[in-house]
């Protein structure tokens, strides 16, 4: 496998993951699932952060980060607080309560999206691929990014 093949595999896996995330009840949104996940993971990794700080770390436009934060607040995934040092700033953090939406996404199965991507519904083949993905996920968790470059630990897991 070369670098381009690895990149394309990662892109394919992201698309399958996006397809597996349930969209019911969320309604029409201007933000992509990918952007929302990048912002959510950044907030979870950097409690008491701001929209501007997330924009710098993620490379997303501040307007996109604001839209993602609004969506995450609506679904109960993040909460806000006024910065006690500068009352003009709003701080973001993970909601300690598990919202219905977060529970729904966390428990979503990948079987349907994976089956569609593979073009098969054979349970043995799906189980084999899921086992391979589980093994890969254990070895290549988002924490390994810190070993790539000094700044990679601040980069969102995309």
C-alpha positions as CSV (number, residue, x, y, z in Angstrom):
1,X,0.0,0.0,0.0
2,X,1.3,3.5,-0.8
3,X,0.4,6.9,0.6
4,X,-2.3,7.6,-2.0
5,X,-4.0,4.2,-1.4
6,X,-3.9,4.8,2.3
7,X,-5.4,8.3,1.9
8,X,-8.2,6.8,-0.4
9,X,-8.9,4.1,2.1
10,X,-9.3,6.7,4.8
11,X,-11.6,8.7,2.7
12,X,-13.7,5.6,1.9
13,X,-14.0,4.7,5.5
14,X,-15.1,8.3,6.4
15,X,-17.8,8.1,3.8
16,X,-19.1,4.7,5.1
17,X,-19.0,6.2,8.6
18,X,-21.0,9.2,7.6
19,X,-23.5,7.0,5.9
20,X,-23.9,4.9,9.0
21,X,-24.6,7.9,11.3
22,X,-28.4,8.2,11.7
23,X,-29.8,11.4,10.3
24,X,-33.4,11.0,11.3
25,X,-34.9,13.8,13.3
26,X,-32.0,16.1,12.7
27,X,-33.7,18.0,9.8
28,X,-32.2,19.9,6.9
29,X,-28.8,21.3,7.9
30,X,-26.2,23.5,6.3
31,X,-23.4,21.7,8.1
32,X,-21.9,18.5,7.0
33,X,-21.7,15.5,9.3
34,X,-17.9,15.5,8.9
35,X,-17.7,19.2,10.1
36,X,-19.9,18.6,13.0
37,X,-17.8,15.6,14.1
38,X,-14.6,17.6,13.7
39,X,-16.0,20.4,15.9
40,X,-17.5,18.0,18.5
41,X,-14.2,16.0,18.8
42,X,-12.3,19.3,19.2
43,X,-14.6,20.5,21.9
44,X,-14.3,17.2,23.7
45,X,-10.5,17.3,23.4
46,X,-10.3,21.0,24.5
47,X,-12.8,21.7,27.2
48,X,-13.7,25.4,27.8
49,X,-12.7,26.3,24.2
50,X,-14.2,29.0,21.9
51,X,-15.5,29.0,18.4
52,X,-12.4,31.0,17.3
53,X,-10.0,28.6,18.8
54,X,-11.7,25.6,17.2
55,X,-11.6,27.4,13.8
56,X,-7.8,27.9,14.2
57,X,-7.2,24.3,15.2
58,X,-9.5,22.7,12.7
59,X,-8.9,24.9,9.7
60,X,-12.7,25.3,9.3
61,X,-14.1,28.8,8.7
62,X,-15.4,30.4,11.8
63,X,-18.9,30.6,10.3
64,X,-18.9,26.8,9.8
65,X,-17.7,26.2,13.3
66,X,-20.5,28.5,14.6
67,X,-23.1,26.5,12.6
68,X,-21.7,23.2,13.9
69,X,-21.7,24.5,17.5
70,X,-25.4,25.6,17.1
71,X,-26.3,22.1,15.8
72,X,-24.4,20.4,18.7
73,X,-26.1,22.6,21.2
74,X,-29.5,21.8,19.7
75,X,-28.8,18.1,20.1
76,X,-27.5,18.5,23.6
77,X,-23.9,17.3,22.8
78,X,-22.2,20.5,24.0
79,X,-23.0,23.1,26.6
80,X,-21.9,26.7,26.8
81,X,-20.9,29.0,29.6
82,X,-19.8,32.6,29.8
83,X,-16.1,33.0,30.3
84,X,-15.7,34.4,33.9
85,X,-12.5,36.2,32.8
86,X,-14.1,37.9,29.8
87,X,-17.8,38.0,29.8
88,X,-18.0,38.6,26.1
89,X,-16.6,35.1,25.3
90,X,-18.6,31.9,25.3
91,X,-16.8,28.7,26.4
92,X,-17.8,25.4,25.0
93,X,-17.6,22.0,26.6
94,X,-18.9,18.5,26.4
95,X,-22.3,18.0,27.9
96,X,-21.8,15.7,30.9
97,X,-25.4,14.4,30.4
98,X,-25.8,11.9,27.6
99,X,-28.3,13.4,25.1
100,X,-30.7,11.2,23.2
101,X,-28.9,12.2,20.0
102,X,-25.5,11.3,21.3
103,X,-26.8,7.9,22.5
104,X,-28.4,7.3,19.1
105,X,-25.2,8.0,17.2
106,X,-23.0,6.1,19.6
107,X,-25.2,3.0,19.3
108,X,-25.7,3.2,15.5
109,X,-24.7,0.0,13.7
110,X,-22.4,0.2,10.7
111,X,-23.8,-3.0,9.1
112,X,-26.2,-1.3,6.7
113,X,-23.7,1.2,5.3
114,X,-20.9,-1.4,5.2
115,X,-23.2,-3.9,3.5
116,X,-24.1,-1.3,0.9
117,X,-20.4,-0.3,0.3
118,X,-19.3,-3.9,0.0
119,X,-22.3,-4.9,-2.2
120,X,-23.1,-7.9,0.0
121,X,-25.3,-8.9,2.9
122,X,-23.4,-12.1,3.7
123,X,-23.1,-12.1,7.5
124,X,-19.8,-13.9,7.5
125,X,-18.2,-11.4,5.1
126,X,-19.6,-8.5,7.1
127,X,-18.3,-10.0,10.4
128,X,-14.9,-10.5,8.9
129,X,-14.6,-6.9,7.7
130,X,-16.0,-5.6,11.0
131,X,-13.3,-7.6,12.9
132,X,-10.6,-6.2,10.6
133,X,-11.9,-2.6,11.2
134,X,-12.0,-3.2,15.0
135,X,-8.3,-4.4,14.9
136,X,-7.3,-1.4,12.8
137,X,-9.2,1.0,15.1
138,X,-7.4,-0.4,18.1
139,X,-4.0,0.1,16.6
140,X,-4.7,3.4,14.9
141,X,-6.7,5.3,17.5
142,X,-6.8,9.1,17.2
143,X,-4.1,9.3,19.9
144,X,-1.5,8.0,17.4
145,X,-1.6,11.3,15.6
146,X,0.5,12.8,18.3
147,X,3.4,10.6,17.1
148,X,3.2,11.9,13.5
149,X,4.1,15.6,14.0
150,X,4.3,17.8,17.1
151,X,1.1,19.8,16.0
152,X,-0.9,16.7,15.0
153,X,-2.2,16.2,18.6
154,X,-4.2,19.4,18.2
155,X,-5.6,18.3,14.8
156,X,-9.1,16.8,14.9
157,X,-9.5,13.2,14.1
158,X,-11.1,13.3,10.7
